[in-house]
Amino acid sequence: MQKEIIATPNAPVALGPYSQAVRVGKFIYTAGQLARDPASGSLVIGDVAAQTEQVIGNLQAVLEAAGSGLDHVVKTTVFLQDLAHFKTMNEVYGRFFSQSPPARTTIQAAALPLDALVVIEAVALYPEQ
């Protein structure tokens, strides 16, 4: 199987030597997304709710560029700066993944890039064409 690098201007460019996502066979693996504005590259100002919305919007853009979408996500990993933010993050997350939610792991990280409050990565299926 070949790997296909996924890149879109509708999501923030990578901060280092990594891809926004990689598609291998029927699976799409996204990089962890920060709450960065795709146009400016800056971290959005706001609480964990605002950051979670931006993060999921960025994930959606990357997945759509790969020919998939949030409805095809099978697994996410959520990294929180503080687990005290879990309830708020979970409420926002639930609005995007209300039907057939993916498996998920949520952990507290000692530090996140750009002092972000939340980072989310996903594994999604590439739908049959």
C-alpha positions in Angstrom: 0.0 0.0 0.0 1.1 3.5 -0.8 0.8 6.4 1.5 -0.8 9.6 0.3 0.1 12.9 2.0 -3.0 15.1 2.6 -2.6 18.9 2.6 -5.2 21.7 2.5 -5.0 25.4 2.9 -8.4 25.2 4.8 -6.5 24.0 7.9 -3.3 25.3 9.5 0.0 24.4 8.0 2.1 22.0 10.0 4.4 23.6 12.6 7.2 21.1 11.8 8.2 18.2 9.5 4.9 16.4 9.5 1.8 16.1 7.3 -1.7 17.4 8.2 -2.8 13.8 7.4 -1.8 10.6 5.7 -4.0 8.2 3.9 -3.0 4.6 3.7 -5.5 2.2 2.1 -8.9 2.8 3.7 -7.5 4.7 6.7 -6.8 8.4 7.2 -4.5 9.4 10.1 -4.6 13.1 11.0 -1.9 15.0 12.9 -3.0 16.5 16.2 -4.8 19.7 15.4 -4.4 22.8 17.5 -7.0 25.6 17.6 -5.1 27.6 15.0 -6.8 29.9 12.5 -5.9 28.5 9.0 -5.5 32.0 7.6 -3.3 33.6 10.2 -1.7 30.5 11.8 -2.4 32.1 15.2 -4.0 30.2 18.1 -7.6 31.4 18.5 -8.2 33.5 21.6 -10.8 31.9 23.9 -11.6 29.2 26.4 -11.5 25.4 25.9 -14.9 25.5 24.2 -13.8 28.0 21.5 -10.5 26.1 21.1 -12.3 22.7 20.8 -14.6 24.1 18.1 -11.7 25.4 16.1 -9.8 22.1 16.5 -12.7 20.1 15.2 -13.2 22.5 12.4 -9.6 22.0 11.4 -10.0 18.3 11.6 -13.0 18.5 9.4 -11.1 20.5 6.8 -8.3 18.0 6.7 -10.6 15.0 6.5 -12.6 16.6 3.7 -9.4 17.2 1.8 -8.7 13.5 2.1 -12.2 12.6 0.7 -13.7 11.7 4.1 -15.4 13.6 6.9 -16.2 13.7 10.6 -18.9 11.0 10.1 -16.2 8.5 9.1 -14.0 9.1 12.2 -13.4 5.8 14.1 -11.0 6.9 16.8 -9.9 10.2 18.4 -7.3 11.0 20.9 -7.9 14.2 22.9 -5.0 15.9 24.8 -6.1 18.5 27.4 -3.9 20.9 29.2 -6.0 20.3 32.2 -8.6 17.5 32.8 -10.7 20.1 34.6 -11.6 21.2 31.1 -13.0 17.7 30.2 -16.7 18.6 30.8 -16.6 21.7 28.5 -14.6 20.0 25.8 -16.9 17.0 26.0 -20.0 19.1 25.4 -18.5 20.8 22.3 -17.1 17.5 21.0 -20.6 15.9 21.5 -22.2 18.4 19.1 -19.9 17.2 16.3 -20.0 13.5 17.1 -23.6 12.9 18.3 -24.4 10.1 15.9 -22.2 6.9 16.1 -19.4 8.6 18.0 -15.9 7.3 17.5 -13.9 5.5 20.1 -11.9 8.1 22.1 -9.1 8.4 24.6 -8.7 11.6 26.6 -5.5 12.4 28.5 -4.0 15.4 30.3 -0.7 16.5 28.8 2.0 18.3 30.8 2.2 20.9 28.0 0.8 21.4 24.5 2.3 23.4 21.6 1.6 27.2 21.7 0.2 26.7 25.2 -3.0 25.4 23.7 -5.8 24.1 25.9 -6.7 21.1 23.6 -5.3 19.1 20.8 -7.2 16.3 19.0 -6.0 13.7 16.5 -8.2 11.3 14.5 -8.3 8.1 12.5 -11.0 8.0 9.9 -12.1 5.7 7.2 -11.8 6.6 3.5 -15.3 5.9 2.2 -15.8 3.6 -0.7 -16.0 5.6 -3.9 
